[in-house]
């Protein structure tokens, strides 16, 4: 029974990612890791998957923000203009 629930949850996550890939960035990877960790930490795979999805999404947003700042700095947008 637990395998059926876990499979249904994985299918729901996958279908959610297919409809909104921009919002699911990092969620699937985090859900997988969290689900495995939760399973081994007392058979709480679903709770681990939910938590992993939240953390993975947060980390992906932080990485995207850092990349955008780095690209802005490299292109010269982050430096002050020279005085005439």
C-alpha positions as CSV (number, residue, x, y, z in Angstrom):
1,X,0.0,0.0,0.0
2,X,2.8,2.4,0.8
3,X,4.4,1.8,-2.6
4,X,1.1,2.8,-4.3
5,X,0.9,6.0,-2.3
6,X,4.5,6.9,-3.0
7,X,4.0,6.1,-6.8
8,X,0.9,8.3,-6.8
9,X,2.8,11.1,-5.1
10,X,5.7,10.8,-7.6
11,X,3.2,10.9,-10.5
12,X,1.6,14.0,-9.0
13,X,4.9,15.8,-8.7
14,X,5.9,14.8,-12.2
15,X,2.6,16.1,-13.7
16,X,2.9,19.3,-11.7
17,X,6.4,19.8,-13.1
18,X,5.2,19.2,-16.6
19,X,2.5,21.9,-16.4
20,X,4.7,24.6,-14.7
21,X,8.4,23.8,-15.2
22,X,9.5,27.3,-14.2
23,X,8.0,27.0,-10.7
24,X,9.1,23.4,-10.1
25,X,12.8,24.1,-10.5
26,X,14.7,22.1,-7.8
27,X,11.5,20.5,-6.5
28,X,11.8,17.1,-8.2
29,X,15.4,16.6,-7.2
30,X,14.7,17.7,-3.6
31,X,11.6,15.6,-3.4
32,X,13.5,12.5,-4.5
33,X,16.4,13.1,-2.0
34,X,14.0,14.0,0.8
35,X,11.7,11.0,0.1
36,X,14.7,8.6,0.3
37,X,16.0,10.2,3.4
38,X,12.5,10.3,5.0
39,X,12.0,6.6,4.2
40,X,15.2,5.6,5.9
41,X,14.5,7.9,8.9
42,X,11.4,6.1,10.2
43,X,9.3,5.5,7.1
44,X,8.3,9.1,6.5
45,X,9.0,9.2,2.8
46,X,6.1,11.4,1.8
47,X,6.9,14.0,4.5
48,X,10.5,13.9,3.4
49,X,9.5,14.4,-0.2
50,X,7.4,17.4,0.6
51,X,10.2,19.0,2.7
52,X,12.8,18.2,0.1
53,X,10.6,19.8,-2.6
54,X,10.4,23.0,-0.5
55,X,14.1,23.1,0.2
56,X,15.1,22.2,-3.3
57,X,12.9,24.9,-4.8
58,X,14.3,27.5,-2.4
59,X,17.9,26.5,-3.2
60,X,17.2,26.7,-6.9
61,X,15.8,30.2,-6.6
62,X,18.9,31.3,-4.6
63,X,21.2,29.8,-7.3
64,X,19.3,31.5,-10.1
65,X,19.5,34.9,-8.2
66,X,23.3,34.5,-7.7
67,X,23.7,33.6,-11.4
68,X,21.8,36.6,-12.5
69,X,23.9,38.9,-10.2
70,X,27.1,37.3,-11.5
71,X,26.0,37.8,-15.2
72,X,25.1,41.4,-14.5
73,X,28.4,42.0,-12.9
74,X,30.3,40.4,-15.7
75,X,28.5,42.3,-18.4
76,X,29.4,45.6,-16.7
77,X,26.0,46.5,-15.4
78,X,27.0,46.1,-11.8
79,X,29.9,48.6,-11.9
80,X,29.4,52.4,-11.4
81,X,29.7,54.6,-14.4
82,X,33.0,56.6,-14.8
83,X,32.9,60.3,-13.9
84,X,33.4,62.7,-16.8
